[in-house]
Amino acid sequence: MQQMIYNTLSGKKEEFKTLEPGVVKMYLCGPTVYDFLHIGNFRGPIVFNLIRNWLEHIGNKVEFAYNYTDVDDKIIKKAMDEGVDSSEITKRYIAEFEKDFNDLGLKAHEHNPRVTDHMDDIIQMIEGIIANGKAYVVDGEVFFEIDKFEGYGKLSKKKLDELNAGERVDVDKRKRNPFDFVLWKPAKPGEPSWDSPWGKGRPGWHIECSAMNKAIFGDSIDIHGGGVDLQFPHHENEIAQSEACNCKQYATFWVHNEFINFGAEKMSKSLGNIITARNFNEKYHPEILKYLYLSAHYRTQMAVTDDKLLQTISALNRIYSAIELAQSTIEMVSEPGVPDKKFESQLQQLDDKIEKALKDDFNSAILISEIFEAVRMFNGFGFANKQKRNINHKGQSEQFLGWINKYGKMSALFNEDPKTLLARMDEILITMRNIDVEKVKSLVAKRTEARNAKNWEQADQIRDELAEMGVELFDGSQRGWRVKVNE
């Protein structure tokens, strides 16, 4: 089966073919670094981390660029509000972003270009667009002339005559068309600026990604990614600029991930429901965010609700409990494990299903469901409550761990210490369900006393009381208690 990718440009799935055999040039629009990023900003990095790892898994060499926009009105305003240089703001929030990124355990990109490092490339590209008759200069400001670019709107499918210029953009009477956009703007007092053929100034937003792409990859790339909100005007304008300068197709595939909703509404600062990744990871755990995103296809909108979080915690509990069981079994048995041929065949069948799903536009939801199926099969061997484990149990455990580690590396999931992760999930559930831990401990102690006295009726009553509180008891080799999650 060939790799298929949904291409926003064509509006359909297409067979993925690279410009250079076996090499993938991929660019994902990164953050404007003036604040902590909210969890919605991390859907792209998490999804494209899997996309990159999968494309490498099937034999490609992937060169991945993810930029930092470190010149922007919001950055300048924050710097002025704090009375510091803009570079202090960008340095601070690049470091904060990288902490969040590393906490998620995502693979580093080959390139993390910054706009301020590419001013010469930006100026050179603007000069090329002007030379090709697709831009004009007014009072030291350079505008892209969209009427000179045939096919403007081919990505977003927007028709300019259907848009209301007064509502969508600031109307500037110096423009030949209200939708002409800025490539270079003159400096204002107190703002960072750079010398250019048109005077001191700074670049417009859209030209920055085009110029960084060209500097890193040349005229054309294989995959350009970003959130669906960037299709227009940002990505539409990138296409216009790059193709006007280079006279070649800019990107073969455009891949856009959908919005994240919190509750019932799209996450946005205006709604007051922003949750930063930093706050989320501290309140919950990075593993929850990654699992949450990869459990749905990247082109579907997602709602982040308490119910969804509880479902995710339940799933992670089940998977990590199986990982813990496998690890402890391997430690228990000193002799070499004996592989289970039937289990090996079953895991291969799951591999085939996962390959089919990921080759069908990176359907990570099926990847997650097949991982769950592997957990179900492993648990089906039924040795969790056995005090003694044998070489067959060890062989099955080694097979399961090897298999899940393969997909854990690919998805950046399932790489935590299971005991630590499971304890953290319990802490989260205790908080979410407002469980009185001291009362639980007291009841567990009383139940132990009742069992020791062979008072089975009282022991069962206490078990039922704990169940009402949302607590699940474990006897045998897994003796203890855990907060129960209804699946």
C-alpha positions in Angstrom: 0.0 0.0 0.0 1.3 3.4 -0.9 1.5 6.3 1.5 -1.6 8.5 1.1 -1.9 12.0 2.5 -4.9 14.4 2.5 -3.7 17.5 0.6 -5.5 20.7 1.5 -4.4 22.1 -1.8 -6.4 19.6 -3.9 -9.0 18.8 -1.2 -8.4 15.0 -1.5 -6.1 12.2 -0.5 -3.1 11.8 -2.8 -0.3 9.3 -3.1 2.8 10.8 -1.4 5.7 11.3 -3.7 8.8 13.2 -2.7 10.7 15.7 -4.8 13.9 13.8 -4.1 13.5 10.0 -3.8 13.6 8.9 -0.1 14.0 12.4 1.2 11.2 14.4 2.9 11.5 18.2 3.3 8.9 19.2 5.9 8.1 22.6 7.4 5.7 23.3 10.2 4.8 26.8 11.2 6.0 27.4 14.8 5.1 29.8 17.6 5.3 33.5 17.9 7.3 33.7 21.1 5.8 36.3 23.4 4.0 34.1 25.9 3.4 30.5 27.1 1.7 28.4 24.4 -1.7 26.9 25.1 -2.4 23.2 24.7 -4.0 23.8 21.2 -0.7 25.1 19.9 0.9 21.7 20.7 -1.5 19.6 18.6 0.8 20.3 15.6 4.1 19.4 17.2 2.6 16.2 18.6 0.9 15.1 15.4 3.8 16.0 13.1 6.2 14.3 15.5 4.3 11.1 14.7 4.2 11.9 11.0 7.9 12.4 10.8 8.7 9.3 12.8 6.4 7.2 10.7 7.8 8.5 7.4 11.3 7.6 8.7 10.0 4.2 9.9 9.0 3.3 6.3 12.4 4.2 4.9 12.6 8.0 4.3 15.1 10.5 5.5 13.1 13.4 6.9 14.5 16.9 7.3 12.1 18.8 9.6 12.0 22.6 10.1 9.9 24.3 12.9 10.4 28.0 13.1 10.3 30.7 15.8 8.7 34.0 14.9 10.7 36.4 17.0 9.7 39.6 15.3 6.0 40.6 15.8 3.7 43.3 17.1 2.8 41.3 20.2 6.5 40.8 21.0 7.2 44.5 20.6 4.2 45.4 22.8 5.2 43.0 25.6 8.8 44.3 25.5 7.5 47.9 25.8 5.1 47.0 28.6 8.0 45.4 30.5 10.6 48.1 29.6 13.0 45.5 28.1 14.5 44.8 24.6 12.4 42.5 22.3 15.2 40.0 22.3 14.8 39.4 26.1 11.1 38.5 25.5 11.9 36.1 22.7 14.8 34.5 24.4 12.7 33.9 27.5 9.7 32.3 25.7 11.8 30.2 23.3 13.3 28.7 26.4 9.8 28.2 28.0 8.6 26.6 24.8 11.5 24.2 24.6 10.9 23.2 28.2 7.3 22.3 27.3 8.5 20.5 24.1 11.1 18.5 26.0 8.6 17.6 28.8 6.4 16.1 26.0 9.4 13.9 24.9 9.1 14.9 21.3 12.0 14.4 18.9 14.2 17.5 18.2 13.8 19.1 14.7 16.7 19.4 12.3 16.1 23.2 12.0 14.6 25.8 14.3 15.1 28.9 12.3 14.5 32.4 13.8 13.3 35.3 11.8 16.0 37.6 13.1 18.6 35.2 11.8 17.2 35.4 8.2 16.8 39.2 7.5 19.2 39.0 4.5 17.2 36.1 3.1 13.9 38.0 3.6 15.2 41.1 1.9 16.7 39.1 -1.0 13.4 37.3 -1.5 11.4 40.6 -1.5 13.8 42.0 -4.1 13.2 38.9 -6.2 9.4 39.4 -6.0 9.7 43.0 -7.0 12.0 42.1 -9.9 9.4 39.6 -11.1 6.8 42.4 -11.2 4.6 41.0 -8.4 5.2 43.7 -5.7 5.5 47.5 -5.5 6.9 50.1 -3.1 5.0 53.0 -1.5 6.7 55.3 1.0 9.2 52.7 2.1 6.6 50.0 2.4 6.5 47.0 0.1 3.2 45.4 -0.9 2.5 42.1 -2.7 0.2 42.7 -5.7 -2.2 39.8 -5.7 -3.8 40.8 -9.0 -0.4 39.9 -10.6 -0.4 36.4 -9.1 -2.7 34.0 -11.0 -4.4 31.5 -8.8 -4.5 33.4 -5.5 -6.9 31.6 -3.3 -6.1 28.1 -4.6 -5.3 26.8 -1.1 -8.1 28.3 0.9 -10.6 28.2 -1.9 -11.5 31.8 -1.1 -12.6 34.2 -3.8 -11.5 37.7 -3.1 -14.7 39.2 -4.7 -16.7 37.4 -2.1 -14.8 38.9 0.9 -15.6 42.3 2.4 -12.3 44.1 2.5 -13.5 46.6 5.1 -14.3 43.7 7.5 -11.4 41.4 6.8 -8.4 43.7 6.4 -7.4 47.3 7.2 -8.1 49.3 4.1 -5.1 51.2 3.0 -5.7 53.6 0.1 -2.1 53.3 -1.0 -2.8 49.7 -2.0 -3.7 48.8 -5.6 -6.0 46.1 -4.2 -7.4 46.1 -0.7 -6.1 42.6 -0.2 -2.5 43.4 -1.2 -0.4 42.4 1.8 2.7 43.8 3.4 6.2 42.3 2.6 8.2 45.1 4.3 7.0 47.8 6.7 8.9 51.0 7.7 10.3 51.3 11.2 8.3 53.0 13.9 10.1 54.9 16.8 11.3 52.5 19.5 10.7 49.3 17.4 13.4 46.9 16.2 14.4 47.5 12.6 16.9 46.5 9.9 18.4 48.3 7.0 16.9 47.5 3.6 16.8 49.0 0.1 13.4 50.6 1.1 14.7 52.1 4.3 14.8 50.9 7.9 12.0 48.6 8.8 11.0 45.0 9.4 9.3 42.2 7.5 5.6 41.4 7.2 4.5 38.1 8.9 4.0 36.0 5.8 7.3 36.6 4.0 9.2 35.3 7.0 8.2 31.6 6.6 8.7 31.8 2.8 12.2 33.1 3.2 13.3 30.7 5.9 11.9 27.8 3.9 13.9 28.9 0.8 17.1 29.4 2.9 16.9 25.9 4.4 15.3 23.8 1.6 15.5 25.7 -1.6 12.6 26.7 -3.9 10.3 23.7 -3.1 9.4 21.4 -0.2 7.4 18.2 0.1 5.1 19.0 3.1 4.1 22.2 4.7 2.0 21.9 7.9 0.2 24.0 10.3 -3.1 24.6 12.1 -6.2 24.9 10.0 -6.5 28.5 11.0 -3.3 29.4 9.1 -4.8 28.4 5.7 -5.9 32.0 5.1 -4.3 34.4 4.9 -0.9 33.1 6.1 -0.4 30.0 4.0 -2.2 31.4 1.0 0.2 34.4 1.1 3.2 32.1 1.5 2.3 30.3 -1.7 1.8 33.6 -3.5 5.2 35.1 -2.4 7.2 31.9 -2.8 5.9 31.1 -6.3 6.1 34.7 -7.4 9.8 34.7 -6.4 10.9 31.2 -7.4 8.5 30.5 -10.3 8.1 26.9 -9.0 5.5 25.1 -6.9 6.2 26.0 -3.3 4.9 22.9 -1.4 3.6 19.6 -2.9 1.4 18.8 0.1 -0.4 21.0 2.6 -1.3 19.3 5.8 -3.5 21.0 8.4 -4.5 19.9 11.8 -7.9 20.9 13.2 -8.8 23.0 16.2 -8.9 22.0 19.8 -12.1 22.9 21.6 -12.3 23.3 25.4 -15.8 22.4 26.5 -18.2 23.3 23.7 -16.3 26.2 22.2 -13.2 26.8 20.1 -10.3 27.5 22.4 -9.4 31.2 22.1 -8.2 33.9 24.4 -11.3 36.0 23.7 -13.4 33.2 25.3 -11.2 33.1 28.4 -10.7 29.4 28.2 -7.0 29.2 27.4 -5.0 26.5 29.2 -1.3 26.7 28.7 0.6 23.5 28.1 2.7 24.3 31.2 -0.3 24.5 33.4 -1.8 21.4 31.9 1.3 19.3 32.3 1.7 20.4 35.9 -2.0 19.8 36.7 -2.2 16.5 34.8 0.7 15.0 32.8 2.3 15.4 29.4 1.4 11.7 28.6 -2.3 12.6 28.9 -2.0 15.4 26.3 -0.2 13.3 23.8 -2.6 10.3 24.2 -5.6 12.7 24.0 -4.4 14.1 20.6 -3.3 10.9 19.0 -6.4 9.1 19.9 -8.3 11.1 17.3 -7.5 11.7 13.6 -5.6 15.0 13.2 -8.2 16.4 10.8 -11.0 16.1 13.4 -11.9 18.8 15.9 -11.5 17.7 19.5 -13.1 18.8 22.7 -11.1 18.8 25.9 -13.6 17.9 28.7 -13.4 16.3 32.1 -15.0 13.2 30.6 -12.4 13.0 27.9 -9.6 13.4 30.4 -11.1 10.6 32.5 -11.3 8.3 29.5 -7.7 9.1 28.7 -6.5 8.4 32.2 -8.4 5.1 32.2 -6.7 4.1 28.9 -3.3 5.0 30.2 -3.9 3.2 33.4 -4.8 0.0 31.5 -1.8 0.3 29.1 0.8 1.1 31.8 -0.6 -1.6 34.1 0.2 -4.1 31.3 3.7 -2.6 30.9 4.3 -2.8 34.6 3.2 -6.4 34.6 5.5 -7.3 31.7 8.5 -5.5 33.3 7.9 -7.2 36.7 7.5 -10.6 35.0 10.8 -10.2 33.2 12.5 -9.3 36.5 11.0 -12.3 38.3 12.1 -15.0 35.9 15.9 -15.5 35.7 15.8 -18.1 32.9 15.6 -17.0 29.2 12.0 -16.3 28.1 10.3 -18.6 25.5 8.5 -16.6 22.7 4.9 -17.4 22.0 4.5 -18.1 18.3 0.8 -17.5 18.3 1.2 -14.2 20.1 4.0 -13.2 17.6 1.6 -13.8 14.7 -1.2 -11.8 16.4 1.2 -8.9 17.0 2.2 -9.0 13.3 -1.5 -8.8 12.3 -1.8 -5.7 14.5 1.4 -4.3 12.7 -0.4 -4.8 9.4 -3.5 -2.9 10.6 -1.4 -0.1 12.0 0.6 0.2 8.7 -2.6 0.4 6.7 -4.0 3.1 9.1 -0.9 5.3 9.1 -0.5 5.0 5.4 -4.1 6.2 5.1 -3.4 9.8 6.0 -1.7 9.1 9.3 -4.8 7.7 11.1 -3.4 7.7 14.6 -6.8 6.8 16.1 -6.5 3.3 14.7 -2.9 3.1 16.0 -4.1 3.7 19.5 -7.0 1.2 19.2 -4.6 -1.5 18.0 -2.3 -0.8 20.9 -5.3 -1.3 23.1 -6.0 -4.6 21.4 -2.4 -5.7 22.1 -2.9 -4.9 25.8 -6.1 -6.9 25.8 -4.4 -10.0 24.3 -1.5 -9.7 26.7 -3.8 -9.4 29.7 -5.6 -12.5 28.3 -2.7 -14.7 29.3 -4.0 -14.3 32.8 -0.8 -14.5 34.9 -1.3 -11.1 36.6 -2.5 -12.6 39.9 0.0 -15.6 39.9 2.7 -15.4 42.5 5.0 -17.4 40.3 5.8 -16.6 36.7 7.5 -19.0 34.2 9.6 -18.8 31.1 6.5 -18.7 28.9 5.2 -15.7 30.8 8.6 -14.0 30.4 8.6 -14.7 26.7 5.2 -13.2 26.2 6.2 -10.2 28.3 9.3 -9.6 26.2 7.3 -9.8 23.0 4.7 -7.4 24.3 7.3 -4.9 25.6 9.3 -5.0 22.4 6.2 -4.4 20.4 4.8 -1.5 22.4 8.2 0.1 22.7 8.3 0.3 18.9 5.2 2.3 18.8 6.1 4.2 21.9 9.2 5.6 20.2 7.1 6.5 17.2 4.4 8.3 19.1 6.4 9.6 22.1 4.1 7.6 24.3 4.5 4.8 26.8 8.1 5.7 27.7 7.5 6.7 31.4 8.3 4.5 34.4 5.0 2.6 34.9 4.9 2.7 38.7 5.6 6.5 38.7 3.0 7.2 36.0 0.3 5.0 37.6 0.9 6.7 41.0 0.5 10.1 39.2 -2.7 9.0 37.5 -4.1 8.1 40.9 -3.2 11.5 42.3 -5.0 13.2 39.5 -8.1 11.1 39.9 -8.1 11.7 43.7 -8.2 15.4 43.0 -10.7 15.2 40.2 -13.1 13.1 42.3 -12.4 14.7 45.6 -11.6 11.4 47.3 -10.7 11.5 51.0 -7.4 9.5 51.0 -7.2 9.2 54.8 -10.7 7.7 54.9 -9.7 5.2 52.2 -6.6 4.2 54.1 -8.7 3.7 57.3 -11.3 1.6 55.5 -8.6 -0.5 53.8 -7.0 -1.2 57.2 -10.4 -2.2 58.7 -11.0 -4.5 55.7 -7.6 -6.2 56.3 -8.5 -6.7 59.9 -11.9 -8.2 58.9 -10.2 -10.5 56.4 -7.7 -11.7 59.0 -10.5 -12.4 61.4 -12.3 -14.3 58.5 -15.2 -11.8 58.8 -16.0 -12.0 55.1 -19.3 -10.2 55.4 -17.7 -7.1 56.9 -14.9 -7.3 54.4 -17.3 -7.3 51.5 -19.3 -4.4 53.0 -16.1 -2.3 53.3 -15.2 -3.3 49.7 -18.6 -2.1 48.5 -18.3 1.2 50.5 -14.9 1.8 48.9 -16.4 1.0 45.4 -19.0 3.7 46.1 -16.2 6.1 46.7 -14.6 5.2 43.4 -11.9 3.0 44.8 -10.9 -0.4 43.4 -9.2 -3.0 45.6 -6.6 -5.5 44.5 -5.8 -8.7 46.3 -3.1 -11.3 45.6 0.2 -10.2 44.1 -1.1 -6.8 43.2 -2.4 -6.1 46.7 -3.4 -2.4 47.1 -5.9 0.1 46.0 -6.4 2.4 43.0 -8.9 5.0 42.0 -11.4 3.3 39.6 -12.2 4.9 36.3 -15.4 4.0 34.5 -14.5 3.1 31.0 
